[in-house]
Amino acid sequence: MRVQRPRRCLVRRVLVTALYDVTIRHSRTQRLERSFRHRGYLWLVDLDALPSMPRLLRPFARFQARDHAGDPAGTIRGNLDGWLATKGVELNGGRVLMLANARLLGYVFNPISVFWCYAPSGLLACVVAEVHNTYGERHRYLLHPDHAGRAEVEKDLYVSPFLQVEGTYRMSVPLPGETLAISVALHQHGRVAFSASVTGDRRPATAGALARMLLRHPLMPHRTTALIRRHGIALWLRGLPVTPRQQKTKERAR
């Protein structure tokens, strides 16, 4: 496996809590071709300064440790720092930015959450991609992107019932600015078996902007899960064989 070491870059301190109005695309090319896309929104937050909305909007924007890997009684930041320490990465209080869905009316599902982790100097130390599957399992991938935000890592988590736990993810995870552009491609047997991308535009994380997102994309986490399941059912009905569930390195959701 080839891991690309980063060209260090400084975190832009102008980045604060933001919303991104996004388009999410999925494409499968292994054995059976099928693609779909849908609209939604994501949050970019500083783990040391999580947003607090007005009382009426709080049920629509919560960030809790139980929604990410680690001890649900801890904090998102503390759990991430603890895991990074086991990988030899010490942030020493450096800033961490997270791109993810917020818990909405008691529910959240994050197919992928991305964490940009910085040293106190402002230099990028690493990126963490946390992948969740619909079986209640989570797995973190430690990335050291190059200057363009590109990195590779071996697949370790069973995500789709139609894809084996093998191959290499090629990810593009540049730090979001006025626009967002994240992509993941799974390479198996010399070809792309699956790819996904999230692109979008930055919006201010104000109460008004959140209210507009909620009206434009109602129940987004619920809809994301429903679309994934509908997509899977469509593939099964078209005769795509199911791959037996495999276990490698994973962390079960709590």
C-alpha positions as CSV (number, residue, x, y, z in Angstrom):
1,M,0.0,0.0,0.0
2,R,1.4,3.4,-0.9
3,V,0.8,6.2,1.5
4,Q,1.5,9.8,0.4
5,R,3.1,12.0,2.9
6,P,1.6,15.5,3.1
7,R,3.1,18.8,2.0
8,R,2.4,20.7,5.2
9,C,-0.2,23.5,5.0
10,L,-1.5,26.1,7.4
11,V,-5.1,26.0,8.6
12,R,-6.9,29.1,7.4
13,R,-8.1,30.7,10.6
14,V,-10.9,32.5,8.7
15,L,-12.7,29.1,8.6
16,V,-15.4,29.0,11.3
17,T,-18.6,27.0,11.7
18,A,-20.3,26.8,8.3
19,L,-23.0,25.0,6.4
20,Y,-22.5,23.6,2.9
21,D,-25.3,23.2,0.5
22,V,-24.2,20.0,-1.3
23,T,-24.8,17.5,-4.0
24,I,-23.9,13.9,-3.2
25,R,-23.2,11.4,-6.0
26,H,-22.7,7.6,-5.9
27,S,-21.7,5.5,-8.8
28,R,-21.2,1.7,-8.9
29,T,-19.4,0.1,-11.9
30,Q,-18.6,-3.4,-10.7
31,R,-20.7,-6.1,-12.3
32,L,-23.7,-3.8,-12.6
33,E,-23.7,-0.1,-13.3
34,R,-25.9,2.2,-11.3
35,S,-25.6,5.8,-10.2
36,F,-27.7,8.2,-8.2
37,R,-27.4,11.7,-6.7
38,H,-29.3,13.7,-4.1
39,R,-29.1,17.1,-2.5
40,G,-28.5,17.9,1.1
41,Y,-26.3,19.9,3.5
42,L,-23.4,19.3,5.8
43,W,-21.8,21.1,8.7
44,L,-18.1,22.2,9.1
45,V,-17.4,22.7,12.8
46,D,-14.5,23.3,15.1
47,L,-14.5,20.5,17.7
48,D,-13.4,22.9,20.4
49,A,-16.2,25.4,19.6
50,L,-19.3,23.4,18.6
51,P,-22.2,25.6,17.4
52,S,-25.1,26.4,19.7
53,M,-28.4,27.3,17.9
54,P,-31.4,29.1,19.4
55,R,-33.5,26.9,21.6
56,L,-36.1,26.2,18.8
57,L,-33.5,25.0,16.4
58,R,-31.3,22.9,18.8
59,P,-33.2,19.7,18.2
60,F,-32.1,20.1,14.5
61,A,-28.4,20.6,15.1
62,R,-26.7,18.5,17.8
63,F,-23.2,17.1,17.8
64,Q,-22.7,14.3,20.3
65,A,-19.9,11.7,20.9
66,R,-22.3,8.8,20.6
67,D,-22.7,9.7,16.9
68,H,-19.0,9.0,16.2
69,A,-16.4,6.4,17.1
70,G,-15.2,6.1,20.6
71,D,-16.7,6.4,24.1
72,P,-20.2,7.8,23.9
73,A,-19.7,9.2,27.4
74,G,-16.7,11.2,26.3
75,T,-16.4,14.0,23.7
76,I,-15.8,13.8,20.0
77,R,-12.5,15.7,20.4
78,G,-11.3,13.6,23.3
79,N,-12.2,10.3,21.6
80,L,-10.4,11.4,18.4
81,D,-7.3,12.6,20.3
82,G,-7.2,9.2,22.2
83,W,-7.3,7.3,18.9
84,L,-4.7,9.4,17.2
85,A,-2.4,8.9,20.1
86,T,-2.5,5.1,19.5
87,K,-1.4,5.9,15.9
88,G,1.5,8.0,17.1
89,V,-0.1,11.4,16.3
90,E,-0.2,14.0,19.1
91,L,-2.1,17.2,18.3
92,N,-1.2,18.9,21.6
93,G,-4.3,21.0,21.5
94,G,-4.1,21.9,17.8
95,R,-7.4,22.7,16.0
96,V,-9.7,20.0,14.6
97,L,-12.3,20.7,12.0
98,M,-15.1,18.2,11.3
99,L,-17.3,17.8,8.3
100,A,-20.4,15.8,9.2
101,N,-24.2,15.7,9.5
102,A,-25.6,16.9,12.8
103,R,-28.1,14.9,14.9
104,L,-31.6,15.9,13.8
105,L,-34.7,15.2,15.8
106,G,-32.9,12.4,17.6
107,Y,-31.3,10.7,14.5
108,V,-28.2,11.0,12.5
109,F,-26.3,8.9,10.0
110,N,-22.9,9.8,8.6
111,P,-21.7,7.6,5.8
112,I,-18.4,9.5,6.2
113,S,-17.2,12.2,8.5
114,V,-13.9,14.0,7.8
115,F,-11.6,15.5,10.4
116,W,-8.8,17.9,9.5
117,C,-6.3,17.8,12.4
118,Y,-3.8,20.5,13.0
119,A,-0.7,21.0,15.2
120,P,-0.6,24.1,17.5
121,S,1.6,25.7,14.8
122,G,-1.3,25.6,12.4
123,L,0.3,22.9,10.2
124,L,-1.9,20.1,9.0
125,A,-0.9,16.9,10.9
126,C,-3.3,14.5,9.3
127,V,-6.8,13.9,8.1
128,V,-9.1,11.2,9.5
129,A,-12.0,9.7,7.5
130,E,-14.5,8.0,9.7
131,V,-16.8,5.6,7.7
132,H,-20.1,4.3,9.1
133,N,-22.1,1.4,7.6
134,T,-25.7,0.6,8.0
135,Y,-24.9,-2.3,10.3
136,G,-24.0,0.0,13.2
137,E,-20.2,-0.2,12.7
138,R,-17.6,2.5,12.3
139,H,-14.0,2.6,11.2
140,R,-11.4,5.4,11.2
141,Y,-8.9,5.8,8.4
142,L,-5.7,7.8,9.1
143,L,-4.7,9.8,6.0
144,H,-1.6,11.8,5.2
145,P,-2.7,13.7,2.1
146,D,-0.4,15.3,-0.4
147,H,-0.5,19.0,-1.3
148,A,-3.7,18.5,-3.3
149,G,-5.5,16.7,-0.6
150,R,-5.1,13.2,-2.1
151,A,-4.4,10.0,-0.2
152,E,-4.7,6.3,-0.4
153,V,-5.7,3.7,2.2
154,E,-6.6,0.0,2.3
155,K,-10.3,-0.8,2.7
156,D,-11.0,-2.3,6.1
157,L,-14.7,-2.0,6.8
158,Y,-17.6,-4.0,5.3
159,V,-19.9,-1.2,3.9
160,S,-21.9,-2.5,1.0
161,P,-23.4,-6.0,0.8
162,F,-22.3,-6.1,-2.8
163,L,-18.6,-5.3,-2.4
164,Q,-15.9,-7.3,-0.7
165,V,-13.6,-6.0,2.0
166,E,-10.6,-5.5,-0.2
167,G,-9.0,-3.0,-2.4
168,T,-7.8,0.6,-2.0
169,Y,-9.6,3.8,-1.4
170,R,-8.3,6.8,-3.3
171,M,-9.6,9.9,-1.5
172,S,-9.5,13.6,-2.2
173,V,-10.0,15.5,1.0
174,P,-8.9,19.2,0.5
175,L,-9.9,21.5,3.3
176,P,-13.2,23.2,2.4
177,G,-13.3,26.9,1.7
178,E,-15.9,28.7,-0.3
179,T,-16.6,25.4,-2.0
180,L,-16.4,21.8,-0.9
181,A,-15.1,19.0,-3.0
182,I,-14.6,15.6,-1.4
183,S,-14.4,12.3,-3.3
184,V,-13.7,8.6,-2.7
185,A,-13.0,5.9,-5.2
186,L,-12.7,2.2,-4.4
187,H,-10.2,0.4,-6.6
188,Q,-10.5,-3.4,-6.8
189,H,-8.8,-5.7,-9.3
190,G,-7.3,-2.8,-11.3
191,R,-10.6,-0.9,-11.8
192,V,-12.9,1.5,-10.0
193,A,-15.7,-0.5,-8.4
194,F,-17.4,2.3,-6.6
195,S,-17.0,6.1,-6.3
196,A,-18.7,8.9,-4.4
197,S,-18.4,12.6,-4.2
198,V,-19.7,15.5,-2.2
199,T,-19.6,19.0,-3.7
200,G,-21.2,22.2,-2.6
201,D,-21.0,25.8,-1.6
202,R,-20.4,27.4,1.7
203,R,-23.2,29.2,3.6
204,P,-23.1,31.0,6.9
205,A,-24.1,28.9,9.9
206,T,-26.8,31.3,11.1
207,A,-30.2,30.4,12.5
208,G,-31.8,31.7,9.3
209,A,-29.5,29.7,7.0
210,L,-30.2,26.6,9.0
211,A,-33.9,27.2,8.9
212,R,-33.7,27.5,5.1
213,M,-31.7,24.3,4.8
214,L,-34.2,22.4,6.9
215,L,-37.0,23.6,4.6
216,R,-35.1,22.8,1.5
217,H,-33.8,19.4,2.6
218,P,-36.2,18.2,5.3
219,L,-35.1,15.2,7.5
220,M,-31.8,14.9,5.6
221,P,-30.1,12.2,7.8
222,H,-33.3,10.1,7.6
223,R,-33.5,10.6,3.8
224,T,-29.8,9.6,3.4
225,T,-30.4,6.3,5.1
226,A,-33.6,5.6,3.1
227,L,-31.8,6.4,-0.2
228,I,-28.9,4.0,0.6
229,R,-31.4,1.2,1.5
230,R,-33.5,1.9,-1.6
231,H,-30.4,1.8,-3.8
232,G,-29.4,-1.5,-2.2
233,I,-32.8,-3.0,-2.8
234,A,-32.7,-1.9,-6.4
235,L,-29.4,-3.6,-7.0
236,W,-30.6,-6.8,-5.3
237,L,-33.8,-6.8,-7.5
238,R,-31.6,-6.5,-10.6
239,G,-29.8,-9.7,-9.5
240,L,-26.5,-8.4,-8.1
241,P,-25.2,-11.2,-5.9
242,V,-24.7,-10.4,-2.2
243,T,-21.2,-10.7,-0.7
244,P,-21.3,-12.5,2.7
245,R,-20.6,-10.1,5.5
246,Q,-16.9,-10.0,6.3
247,Q,-15.1,-8.6,9.3
248,K,-11.8,-7.0,9.5
249,T,-10.9,-4.0,11.7
250,K,-13.9,-2.2,12.9
251,E,-15.5,-0.3,15.8
252,R,-19.1,-1.0,16.6
253,A,-21.4,2.0,17.1
254,R,-22.7,2.4,20.7
